[in-house]
Amino acid sequence: MSKVSTIIAKTLSFRLSLRIIAALALLLMLALITMFYFSRKAVREEALQNAGQTLEVMVENIDNVLLSVEQAAGNIYWKMMAHANQPELMDTYAHKLVECNPYITDSRIIWDVDSNTVEAFAQWTTPRKVGSSKENAVVTFSLPFYDKNQKLNVLAIDVSLTLLSKFVLEEKPSPNSICALLGKEGNIIVYPDSTRLNMNLVELAERYEHPTLFEAAEAMLAGETGYKEVKVKGETCYAFYKPFKQTEIRGRAMTDLGWSAGIIYPEEDIFGSYNRLVWTVFIIAVVGLGLLLVLCRLFIHHQLLPLRRLGKSAQLITEGHYDEPIPQSKNQDEVGRLQNHFHTMQQSLAQHMGELQQLSDTLKERGEVLQAAYEQAQGADRMKMNFLYNMSDQMMAPVKSILESVKTIGKHGSELTDEDTNEMVDEIMRRGEKVTALLNQLIADSERLEVGSEKVNSDA
């Protein structure tokens, strides 16, 4: 990880590419989130619309079956009334309903019915089972009538719920969706799986602990229209529902059946294609950003080639190679201008360094001359000192002799003879002349050394 960080820190083109891709990724992410949000909303609204249309078609198809049964019953009713005194013939007419209407599974007359238990108007009764099999559930249309003895009888016409379920299968909005029709007690009247007919949806939701499905069932029983998100076997689904209403036709006995139509729509069927599209777009975006990163890296790396060359040239200049050539650039952008400025700076620096080198060489030569002059001056000083020491040594003996002769004359002058005095005076004079000669030689040598020193100084 540290190596990657080091490479990124040292590679300007990679850092610039990352920043560009980060900015593009942010903008792309915002655009995709906005698009996917409204797209998901549109898909949900479309699913709601499709479910509503499916429910309308399903209700209409089932109502058409019921209406055809009601009309068939109404048509046979008047023929039966014409033979009210012939019960056998009336039973024959009732059985002919099964032959003339494919939706009717059974038709019969129930004689002498207690008026307290049967309403005296046509109606659809609560679905019931016929036999022990759940697949034999039927819904019955009851048409009461009075015979010549004013006894209440009922023409009972059965319609198979399994047959109605076949119509539901034809109206599925998606392969995995489920359409159903609930009775007013919560019993499943119409369902693709005939083994579940006449089961109570509320009880099933409570038994298998599906609180969301229970809420949807309660809303259906209350006659509401809408949809709810439910969980079925761990899968998220949407339950769309609306009350079952009969089509109003003149002469039709309108009754509130208390039925409710519903569709369980799996989320995968609604958003499956949408989710796959999202992942496809996401993968394309990631791959595209990766390719764009590579292309940006190559392009910026190529554009920064002059900068890398300038960096190498600057490194050589810092190492002392001031004559390292920097070519001029024909580009007029920032990098080109920078390269040209570096070229001008390098030429100026090379010129100044040449002048400094020449000045350094001159100073070095003069330093060597001064060093030689200094050494000569030191030699002259040593010669002077040696000369002075020698001259001083040579003058000390005559001077001491003169001083002793003068002291002797001064102290014992009265005691000395003229001859001794003259000899001493002559000695003093000889010694003085010797000292004078030494002094003259000293002066002459000093002048000669002074001239030599001045000559050395002038040469320096």
C-alpha positions as CSV (number, residue, x, y, z in Angstrom):
1,M,0.0,0.0,0.0
2,S,2.9,2.4,0.8
3,K,4.4,1.6,-2.6
4,V,1.2,2.6,-4.3
5,S,1.0,5.8,-2.3
6,T,4.6,6.6,-3.2
7,I,3.9,6.0,-6.9
8,I,0.8,8.2,-6.8
9,A,2.7,10.9,-4.9
10,K,5.5,11.0,-7.4
11,T,3.4,10.7,-10.5
12,L,1.7,14.0,-11.4
13,S,-0.1,12.5,-14.4
14,F,-1.7,9.8,-12.3
15,R,-2.8,12.3,-9.7
16,L,-4.4,14.5,-12.3
17,S,-6.1,11.6,-13.9
18,L,-7.5,10.4,-10.6
19,R,-8.9,13.9,-9.9
20,I,-10.5,14.1,-13.3
21,I,-12.0,10.6,-12.9
22,A,-13.2,11.5,-9.4
23,A,-14.9,14.6,-10.6
24,L,-16.5,12.7,-13.5
25,A,-17.5,9.8,-11.3
26,L,-19.2,12.2,-8.9
27,L,-21.1,13.9,-11.7
28,L,-22.0,10.5,-13.3
29,M,-23.1,9.2,-9.9
30,L,-25.4,12.1,-9.3
31,A,-26.8,11.8,-12.8
32,L,-27.3,8.1,-12.5
33,I,-28.9,8.4,-9.0
34,T,-31.3,11.0,-10.3
35,M,-32.1,9.0,-13.4
36,F,-32.5,5.7,-11.5
37,Y,-34.7,7.4,-8.8
38,F,-37.2,8.7,-11.3
39,S,-36.9,5.6,-13.4
40,R,-37.7,3.4,-10.4
41,K,-40.6,5.7,-9.6
42,A,-41.9,5.4,-13.2
43,V,-41.5,1.6,-13.2
44,R,-43.5,1.4,-9.9
45,E,-46.2,3.7,-11.3
46,E,-46.3,1.6,-14.5
47,A,-46.6,-1.6,-12.4
48,L,-49.4,0.0,-10.4
49,Q,-51.1,0.9,-13.6
50,N,-50.6,-2.5,-15.1
51,A,-51.9,-4.1,-11.9
52,G,-54.9,-1.9,-11.9
53,Q,-55.7,-2.7,-15.5
54,T,-55.2,-6.4,-14.8
55,L,-57.6,-6.2,-11.9
56,E,-60.1,-4.4,-14.1
57,V,-59.8,-7.0,-16.8
58,M,-60.0,-9.9,-14.2
59,V,-63.1,-8.4,-12.5
60,E,-64.7,-7.7,-15.9
61,N,-64.1,-11.3,-17.1
62,I,-65.4,-12.9,-13.9
63,D,-68.4,-10.5,-13.9
64,N,-69.1,-11.4,-17.5
65,V,-69.2,-15.1,-16.4
66,L,-71.6,-14.2,-13.6
67,L,-73.6,-12.0,-15.9
68,S,-73.9,-14.7,-18.5
69,V,-75.1,-17.1,-15.8
70,E,-77.6,-14.6,-14.5
71,Q,-79.0,-13.9,-18.0
72,A,-79.2,-17.7,-18.7
73,A,-81.1,-18.1,-15.5
74,G,-83.4,-15.2,-16.3
75,N,-84.1,-16.6,-19.8
76,I,-85.0,-20.1,-18.5
77,Y,-87.0,-18.7,-15.6
78,W,-89.9,-17.6,-17.9
79,K,-90.0,-20.9,-19.6
80,M,-90.1,-22.6,-16.3
81,M,-92.9,-20.4,-15.1
82,A,-95.0,-21.4,-18.2
83,H,-94.9,-25.0,-16.9
84,A,-95.3,-24.3,-13.2
85,N,-97.7,-27.2,-12.9
86,Q,-95.2,-29.6,-14.4
87,P,-92.4,-30.1,-11.9
88,E,-90.6,-32.8,-14.0
89,L,-90.5,-30.5,-17.0
90,M,-89.2,-27.7,-14.8
91,D,-86.3,-29.9,-13.7
92,T,-85.6,-30.7,-17.3
93,Y,-85.3,-27.0,-18.1
94,A,-83.0,-26.5,-15.1
95,H,-80.7,-29.3,-16.3
96,K,-80.6,-27.8,-19.8
97,L,-78.8,-24.8,-18.3
98,V,-75.7,-27.0,-17.9
99,E,-75.8,-27.9,-21.6
100,C,-76.4,-24.3,-22.9
101,N,-73.9,-22.5,-20.7
102,P,-70.3,-23.7,-20.5
103,Y,-69.7,-21.9,-17.2
104,I,-72.4,-23.8,-15.3
105,T,-71.4,-27.0,-13.7
106,D,-74.7,-27.9,-12.1
107,S,-78.3,-26.6,-12.1
108,R,-81.2,-27.8,-9.9
109,I,-84.4,-26.8,-8.3
110,I,-84.7,-26.8,-4.6
111,W,-88.4,-27.3,-3.8
112,D,-90.3,-26.0,-0.8
113,V,-87.7,-23.8,0.8
114,D,-88.2,-22.1,4.2
115,S,-88.8,-18.4,3.4
116,N,-87.1,-17.5,6.7
117,T,-83.7,-18.9,5.5
118,V,-83.8,-17.7,1.9
119,E,-84.1,-14.1,0.6
120,A,-86.9,-13.7,-1.9
121,F,-84.6,-12.1,-4.6
122,A,-81.8,-13.3,-6.9
123,Q,-78.4,-13.4,-5.4
124,W,-75.0,-15.0,-5.4
125,T,-74.3,-17.1,-2.3
126,T,-71.1,-17.7,-0.3
127,P,-68.8,-20.2,-2.1
128,R,-69.0,-23.7,-0.8
129,K,-67.3,-27.1,-1.3
130,V,-68.9,-29.9,-3.2
131,G,-67.7,-33.2,-1.8
132,S,-64.4,-33.6,0.1
133,S,-62.1,-32.2,-2.5
134,K,-61.0,-28.6,-2.2
135,E,-61.0,-28.4,-6.0
136,N,-64.8,-28.9,-6.1
137,A,-65.6,-25.5,-4.6
138,V,-68.4,-23.6,-6.3
139,V,-70.3,-20.4,-6.1
140,T,-74.0,-20.6,-6.5
141,F,-76.5,-18.2,-8.1
142,S,-79.9,-18.5,-6.4
143,L,-83.1,-17.5,-8.2
144,P,-86.2,-17.8,-5.9
145,F,-89.6,-18.3,-7.4
146,Y,-93.2,-19.3,-6.2
147,D,-95.2,-22.2,-7.6
148,K,-98.9,-22.3,-8.1
149,N,-99.3,-23.2,-4.4
150,Q,-97.3,-20.1,-3.4
151,K,-94.5,-22.1,-2.1
152,L,-91.0,-20.7,-2.2
153,N,-88.6,-22.6,-4.4
154,V,-85.1,-21.9,-5.5
155,L,-83.3,-22.4,-8.8
156,A,-79.7,-23.0,-7.8
157,I,-77.0,-22.7,-10.4
158,D,-73.4,-23.7,-9.6
159,V,-70.3,-22.1,-11.2
160,S,-67.0,-23.9,-10.6
161,L,-64.4,-21.8,-8.9
162,T,-61.7,-23.8,-10.7
163,L,-63.2,-22.6,-14.0
164,L,-63.1,-19.0,-12.8
165,S,-59.5,-19.5,-11.8
166,K,-58.6,-20.4,-15.4
167,F,-59.7,-16.9,-16.4
168,V,-57.4,-15.5,-13.7
169,L,-54.4,-17.4,-15.1
170,E,-55.0,-15.8,-18.4
171,E,-54.7,-12.3,-16.9
172,K,-51.4,-12.6,-15.1
173,P,-49.4,-9.4,-15.6
174,S,-46.1,-11.3,-15.1
175,P,-44.9,-14.9,-15.0
176,N,-44.7,-15.0,-11.2
177,S,-47.6,-12.8,-10.2
178,I,-50.7,-14.3,-8.6
179,C,-54.3,-13.1,-9.0
180,A,-57.0,-13.9,-6.5
181,L,-60.5,-13.1,-5.6
182,L,-61.6,-13.0,-1.9
183,G,-65.1,-13.5,-0.6
184,K,-66.6,-11.3,2.1
185,E,-65.4,-13.7,4.8
186,G,-61.8,-13.7,3.5
187,N,-62.2,-17.0,1.8
188,I,-60.2,-17.5,-1.5
189,I,-62.8,-17.7,-4.2
190,V,-60.6,-17.6,-7.3
191,Y,-56.9,-18.6,-7.2
192,P,-54.5,-20.2,-9.8
193,D,-53.8,-23.1,-7.4
194,S,-57.2,-24.9,-7.1
195,T,-56.0,-26.7,-3.9
196,R,-56.2,-23.4,-2.0
197,L,-59.7,-22.5,-3.1
198,N,-62.1,-21.6,-0.2
199,M,-59.1,-21.2,2.2
200,N,-59.3,-18.2,4.5
201,L,-56.5,-15.7,3.6
202,V,-56.6,-14.0,7.0
203,E,-56.2,-17.2,8.8
204,L,-53.4,-18.3,6.5
205,A,-51.6,-14.9,7.1
206,E,-51.9,-15.4,10.9
207,R,-50.9,-19.0,10.8
208,Y,-47.7,-18.4,8.8
209,E,-47.0,-15.1,10.6
210,H,-47.1,-12.8,7.6
211,P,-48.1,-9.5,9.3
212,T,-47.9,-7.5,6.0
213,L,-50.0,-10.0,4.2
214,F,-52.5,-9.9,7.1
215,E,-52.7,-6.1,6.7
216,A,-53.3,-6.4,3.0
217,A,-56.1,-9.0,3.6
218,E,-57.7,-6.7,6.1
219,A,-57.6,-3.9,3.6
220,M,-59.2,-6.1,1.0
221,L,-62.0,-7.2,3.3
222,A,-62.6,-3.5,4.2
223,G,-63.3,-2.8,0.5
224,E,-60.2,-0.5,0.1
225,T,-58.3,0.2,-3.2
226,G,-54.5,0.4,-3.2
227,Y,-51.4,-1.6,-2.7
228,K,-49.1,-2.7,0.1
229,E,-45.6,-4.2,0.3
230,V,-45.8,-7.7,1.7
231,K,-43.4,-10.5,2.4
232,V,-44.2,-13.9,1.0
233,K,-41.8,-16.8,1.8
234,G,-39.1,-14.2,2.4
235,E,-39.6,-12.5,-0.9
236,T,-40.7,-8.9,-1.2
237,C,-43.9,-8.5,-3.1
238,Y,-46.5,-5.9,-3.8
239,A,-50.2,-6.7,-3.2
240,F,-52.6,-4.6,-5.4
241,Y,-56.3,-4.8,-4.6
242,K,-59.7,-3.3,-5.3
243,P,-63.3,-4.3,-4.5
244,F,-65.2,-6.4,-6.9
245,K,-68.1,-4.4,-8.3
246,Q,-70.7,-5.8,-10.7
247,T,-71.4,-4.0,-13.9
248,E,-74.7,-2.0,-13.7
249,I,-77.1,-3.3,-16.4
250,R,-80.7,-2.5,-16.7
251,G,-82.8,-5.3,-15.2
252,R,-79.9,-6.8,-13.3
253,A,-80.2,-7.5,-9.6
254,M,-77.4,-5.5,-8.1
255,T,-76.1,-6.9,-4.8
256,D,-73.0,-6.1,-2.8
257,L,-71.1,-9.4,-3.0
258,G,-68.4,-8.2,-0.6
259,W,-65.7,-9.7,-2.9
260,S,-62.3,-8.2,-3.4
261,A,-59.9,-8.7,-6.3
262,G,-56.1,-8.7,-5.7
263,I,-52.8,-9.3,-7.3
264,I,-49.6,-10.4,-5.6
265,Y,-46.8,-8.9,-7.7
266,P,-43.2,-10.1,-6.9
267,E,-40.7,-7.3,-6.7
268,E,-38.5,-9.2,-9.0
269,D,-41.1,-9.1,-11.7
270,I,-41.5,-5.4,-11.3
271,F,-38.0,-4.3,-10.8
272,G,-36.1,-7.4,-12.1
273,S,-35.3,-5.9,-15.5
274,Y,-34.8,-2.5,-13.9
275,N,-32.3,-3.9,-11.4
276,R,-30.4,-5.8,-14.1
277,L,-30.3,-2.6,-16.1
278,V,-28.9,-0.7,-13.1
279,W,-26.2,-3.3,-12.6
280,T,-25.4,-3.3,-16.3
281,V,-25.1,0.5,-16.4
282,F,-23.1,0.4,-13.2
283,I,-20.6,-2.1,-14.7
284,I,-20.4,-0.1,-17.9
285,A,-19.8,3.0,-15.9
286,V,-17.0,1.4,-13.8
287,V,-15.4,-0.1,-16.9
288,G,-15.7,3.1,-18.8
289,L,-14.2,5.1,-15.9
290,G,-11.4,2.6,-15.7
291,L,-10.7,2.9,-19.5
292,L,-11.0,6.7,-19.2
293,L,-8.5,6.7,-16.3
294,V,-6.0,4.8,-18.5
295,L,-6.6,7.1,-21.5
296,C,-6.3,10.2,-19.3
297,R,-3.1,8.8,-17.8
298,L,-1.6,8.2,-21.2
299,F,-2.7,11.5,-22.6
300,I,-1.5,13.6,-19.6
301,H,1.7,11.5,-19.4
302,H,2.4,12.5,-23.0
303,Q,1.5,16.1,-22.4
304,L,3.8,16.3,-19.4
305,L,6.8,14.8,-21.3
306,P,8.4,18.3,-21.6
307,L,8.1,18.8,-17.9
308,R,9.9,15.5,-17.2
309,R,12.7,16.6,-19.5
310,L,12.9,19.9,-17.8
311,G,13.1,18.1,-14.5
312,K,16.0,16.0,-15.7
313,S,17.8,19.0,-17.0
314,A,17.2,20.9,-13.8
315,Q,18.6,17.9,-11.9
316,L,21.8,18.0,-14.0
317,I,22.1,21.7,-13.5
318,T,21.9,21.3,-9.8
319,E,24.7,18.7,-10.0
320,G,26.9,21.3,-11.7
321,H,26.3,20.6,-15.4
322,Y,25.4,24.3,-16.2
323,D,25.9,23.8,-19.9
324,E,23.2,21.1,-20.1
325,P,21.2,22.2,-23.2
326,I,17.4,22.8,-22.9
327,P,15.7,22.8,-26.3
328,Q,13.2,25.5,-27.2
329,S,9.5,24.6,-27.5
330,K,7.2,25.5,-30.4
331,N,4.1,25.1,-28.1
332,Q,2.4,28.3,-26.9
333,D,0.8,26.7,-23.9
334,E,1.9,27.0,-20.3
335,V,4.3,24.1,-20.6
336,G,5.9,25.5,-23.8
337,R,6.3,28.9,-22.2
338,L,7.8,27.3,-19.1
339,Q,10.3,25.3,-21.3
340,N,11.3,28.5,-23.2
341,H,11.8,30.4,-19.9
342,F,14.0,27.5,-18.7
343,H,16.0,27.7,-21.9
344,T,16.6,31.4,-21.5
345,M,17.4,30.9,-17.8
346,Q,19.8,28.1,-18.6
347,Q,21.6,30.2,-21.2
348,S,21.9,33.2,-18.9
349,L,23.1,30.9,-16.1
350,A,25.7,29.3,-18.3
351,Q,27.0,32.7,-19.3
352,H,27.2,33.9,-15.7
353,M,28.9,30.7,-14.7
354,G,31.4,31.2,-17.5
355,E,32.1,34.7,-16.3
356,L,32.4,33.5,-12.7
357,Q,34.8,30.7,-13.8
358,Q,37.0,33.2,-15.7
359,L,37.0,35.5,-12.7
360,S,37.8,32.6,-10.4
361,D,40.7,31.6,-12.7
362,T,42.0,35.2,-12.6
363,L,41.7,35.4,-8.9
364,K,43.4,32.1,-8.5
365,E,46.4,33.3,-10.6
366,R,46.6,36.6,-8.7
367,G,46.4,34.6,-5.5
368,E,49.3,32.5,-6.6
369,V,51.3,35.7,-7.4
370,L,50.4,37.2,-4.1
371,Q,51.4,34.0,-2.3
372,A,54.8,34.1,-4.1
373,A,55.2,37.8,-3.2
374,Y,54.2,37.1,0.3
375,E,56.8,34.3,0.6
376,Q,59.4,36.6,-0.9
377,A,58.5,39.3,1.5
378,Q,58.8,36.8,4.3
379,G,62.2,35.8,3.0
380,A,63.3,39.4,2.8
381,D,62.1,40.1,6.3
382,R,64.1,37.0,7.5
383,M,67.1,38.4,5.6
384,K,66.7,41.8,7.2
385,M,66.4,40.3,10.6
386,N,69.5,38.1,10.1
387,F,71.4,41.1,8.6
388,L,70.4,43.2,11.6
389,Y,71.4,40.5,14.0
390,N,74.8,40.1,12.2
391,M,75.4,43.9,12.0
392,S,74.5,44.3,15.7
393,D,76.8,41.5,16.7
394,Q,79.6,43.1,14.6
395,M,79.0,46.6,16.1
396,M,78.7,45.4,19.7
397,A,82.5,44.6,20.1
398,P,83.8,48.0,18.8
399,V,81.1,49.8,20.8
400,K,82.0,48.0,24.0
401,S,85.7,48.7,23.4
402,I,85.0,52.4,22.8
403,L,82.9,52.5,26.0
404,E,85.6,50.8,28.0
405,S,88.3,53.1,26.7
406,V,86.1,56.2,27.4
407,K,85.4,54.9,30.9
408,T,89.1,54.3,31.5
409,I,90.0,57.8,30.3
410,G,87.3,59.3,32.4
411,K,88.2,57.5,35.6
412,H,92.0,57.3,35.2
413,G,92.8,60.2,32.9
414,S,95.0,61.9,35.4
415,E,97.0,58.8,36.0
416,L,97.6,58.0,32.4
417,T,100.6,59.2,30.4
418,D,100.2,61.2,27.3
419,E,101.4,58.2,25.3
420,D,98.8,55.9,26.8
421,T,96.1,58.5,26.3
422,N,97.0,59.0,22.7
423,E,97.0,55.2,22.1
424,M,93.6,54.9,23.7
425,V,92.2,57.9,21.6
426,D,93.6,56.3,18.5
427,E,91.9,53.0,19.4
428,I,88.6,54.8,20.0
429,M,88.9,56.5,16.6
430,R,89.7,53.1,14.9
431,R,86.7,51.5,16.6
432,G,84.5,54.5,15.7
433,E,85.5,54.3,12.1
434,K,84.7,50.6,12.1
435,V,81.3,51.3,13.6
436,T,80.7,54.0,11.0
437,A,81.6,51.6,8.2
438,L,79.2,49.1,9.6
439,L,76.4,51.7,9.8
440,N,77.1,52.8,6.2
441,Q,76.9,49.2,5.1
442,L,73.7,48.8,7.0
443,I,72.2,51.8,5.4
444,A,73.2,50.6,1.9
445,D,71.9,47.1,2.5
446,S,68.6,48.6,3.9
447,E,68.1,50.7,0.8
448,R,68.8,47.7,-1.5
449,L,66.3,45.5,0.4
450,E,63.7,48.3,0.3
451,V,64.1,48.6,-3.5
452,G,63.7,44.8,-3.8
453,S,60.5,44.8,-1.6
454,E,59.0,47.6,-3.7
455,K,59.7,45.7,-6.8
456,V,58.0,42.6,-5.4
457,N,55.0,44.6,-4.3
458,S,54.8,46.2,-7.8
459,D,54.9,42.7,-9.4
460,A,52.1,41.5,-7.1
